[in-house]
Structure formats: structure tokens, C-alpha cells
């Protein structure tokens, strides 16, 4: 008896492409300088090939590589009115870079089921987590310094992010969408 299993050719093809593109990176990891374009491309490929139950935590190994991006790569943020740059925003993924001025803090907000990761590229940010919008006291407060990474989704409640010290901070965010 022959068993027939339907294959998702698109997913298999993207997984092969991702593995192929990772080969040169693995060989030159010690000497190669990564940039936002290469990083967001790898995040995009990964997001497109993840199973439906995946979360943004699956993107962490790629996001950790952002620490190797030189500071001059985000100097342009000082000239943008909002201090933000969206690199990817499609049905799979949203990736954005934010420059936080001293005293800046986000509004309290949720993140959907797929969740999101924040990594600090420069300075330090403080994240406060809340059970919901009606309880004023956070249940957790943490400071993330350079290379610090934090994950959040709706099951963890709401959060705010703001500058932890008197110096500007730069963060890179990656959110899985439509999970």
C-alpha cells in the first residue's frame, strides 16, 4: 500500500533556501559584519517558514546577531522625525528600529499571540509589565541593557517600554504576525 502525504512545496522550498543562505554565514560568522538588510532578510525567511504555532521566540537566534551591527548603521535615526524605521511590515512579520530619547516611554499596549522580541542595540530601556489596562502597578519591571532581549505576547499581559537612563537608546523589534 502506498501512502501519499501532501507536501507544502512553498514551505519546503523556503526551508531549503534558508538553509542554503545560512551556509556562507556559518562559515564567515567570525569575520562578517552583518547589516540591517541582511538581518531583516533572514528574519523574513525564518518567519515565512515557521509552523503556525511558532512564536517570535523562534526568531531570537537571528535577532541576537543584531549586536554585531555597528552603531553608525542607525545614526540616520537622529534625523527622522519619529526616530523610527520600519524594515519589514507584511503578513508574516514586522521589524522596526526605534531611537528612544531620554524620558521617552511607550503607551501601555498588548502584543498578539505570535508575540514580539525587543533587543537593545544602544543604551538601556526599562520594560514594565502589567496584568491588564486597569491595574496601575506593574507585576514586573526589568532593565534591558545593550544585547538584552525580551519577549512579550498577550498571555504575558501588557507592557510599556521607555528609556532607563539619561541617554538615548536604540532598540530593534521583531513581531510575528497572524498566528
C-alpha positions in Angstrom: 0.0 0.0 0.0 1.4 3.4 -1.0 0.8 6.2 1.4 0.5 9.7 0.0 1.3 12.8 2.1 0.5 16.2 0.6 3.6 18.4 0.8 3.6 22.1 1.2 6.1 22.8 -1.6 6.3 26.5 -0.8 7.3 25.9 2.8 9.8 23.1 1.8 11.3 25.4 -0.8 11.7 28.3 1.6 13.3 26.0 4.2 15.8 24.8 1.7 16.6 28.4 0.6 17.0 29.4 4.3 19.4 26.5 4.9 21.4 27.4 1.7 21.7 31.0 2.7 22.9 30.1 6.2 25.8 28.1 4.9 28.1 31.0 3.9 27.1 32.9 7.1 28.1 30.0 9.2 31.5 29.8 7.5 32.2 33.5 7.9 30.4 34.3 11.1 33.6 35.4 12.9 34.7 37.9 10.2 31.5 39.1 8.6 29.8 42.4 9.5 26.1 42.0 9.3 23.7 44.9 8.4 20.0 45.5 8.9 19.3 44.5 5.3 20.8 41.0 5.7 19.3 40.6 9.2 15.8 41.5 8.2 16.1 39.3 5.1 17.0 36.3 7.3 14.2 37.2 9.8 11.7 37.3 6.9 12.8 33.9 5.5 12.5 32.4 9.0 9.1 33.9 9.7 7.8 32.6 6.4 8.9 29.0 7.2 7.8 28.8 10.8 4.9 26.5 11.7 1.6 28.1 12.7 2.2 27.5 16.5 5.6 29.3 16.5 6.2 32.5 18.4 8.7 35.3 18.0 11.0 33.4 20.4 11.9 31.3 17.3 13.5 34.4 15.8 15.8 35.0 18.8 19.0 33.4 17.3 18.8 35.7 14.3 17.9 38.8 16.4 20.9 38.2 18.6 23.1 38.8 15.6 22.0 42.5 15.6 24.6 43.1 18.3 27.2 42.8 15.6 25.7 45.7 13.6 27.9 48.8 14.0 26.4 51.9 15.7 26.9 54.0 12.6 24.2 51.9 10.9 21.5 53.6 13.0 22.9 57.1 13.0 20.2 58.1 10.4 17.5 57.7 13.1 18.6 61.0 14.7 17.4 62.8 11.5 14.0 61.1 11.3 11.1 63.0 12.9 9.7 60.0 14.8 13.0 58.2 15.4 11.7 55.0 13.8 12.4 53.0 10.8 10.2 50.1 9.6 12.2 47.5 7.7 9.5 44.9 7.2 5.7 45.0 7.6 3.8 42.3 5.8 1.5 39.3 6.6 4.3 37.4 8.4 6.5 39.8 10.2 7.1 43.4 11.4 10.6 44.5 12.0 11.4 48.1 13.2 14.2 50.1 14.7 13.4 52.8 17.3 15.6 55.5 18.8 14.3 56.5 22.3 15.2 60.0 23.5 15.7 60.5 27.3 12.4 60.5 29.1 10.5 58.7 26.2 8.1 55.9 27.1 5.6 54.0 25.1 1.9 53.8 25.9 0.8 50.6 27.6 0.0 48.0 24.9 -0.6 44.4 24.1 1.1 42.2 21.5 -0.8 39.4 19.7 -0.3 35.7 20.0 2.8 35.4 17.9 4.5 37.9 20.2 7.5 40.1 19.8 11.1 40.4 20.7 12.9 43.6 21.6 16.7 43.7 21.6 18.7 46.7 22.8 21.4 47.9 20.5 22.5 51.0 22.4 21.8 52.4 25.8 19.3 50.9 28.2 15.5 50.6 28.3 13.1 49.7 31.1 10.2 47.4 30.4 7.2 47.3 32.8 4.6 44.5 32.5 1.0 44.8 33.7 -1.8 42.3 34.1 -4.2 44.5 32.2 -5.1 48.1 31.5 -6.9 48.7 34.8 -4.2 47.7 37.2 -1.7 50.5 37.7 1.1 48.6 39.4 3.4 46.6 37.2 3.9 42.9 38.1 7.4 43.0 36.7 9.9 45.7 35.9 13.2 45.0 34.2 16.0 47.0 32.7 17.5 45.8 29.4 20.9 46.9 28.5 22.9 46.5 25.3 22.3 43.0 23.9 19.4 42.4 26.3 16.4 40.7 24.7 12.8 40.5 26.0 9.8 38.5 24.7 6.2 39.6 25.1 2.8 38.4 24.0 -0.8 38.7 25.1 -0.6 35.8 27.6 2.0 37.9 29.5 -0.2 41.0 29.7 0.5 44.5 28.6 3.8 46.4 28.7 5.5 49.7 28.4 9.0 50.4 27.2 11.0 53.5 27.9 14.5 54.9 28.4 16.1 53.7 31.6 18.8 56.3 31.9 19.5 59.8 30.8 21.0 58.8 27.4 19.2 57.8 24.2 18.6 54.2 23.5 18.1 52.2 20.3 16.0 49.0 20.1 15.2 46.6 17.3 11.8 44.9 17.4 10.6 41.8 15.6 6.9 40.7 15.8 5.4 37.6 14.3 2.0 38.4 12.8 -1.2 36.5 12.1 -0.6 33.5 14.4 
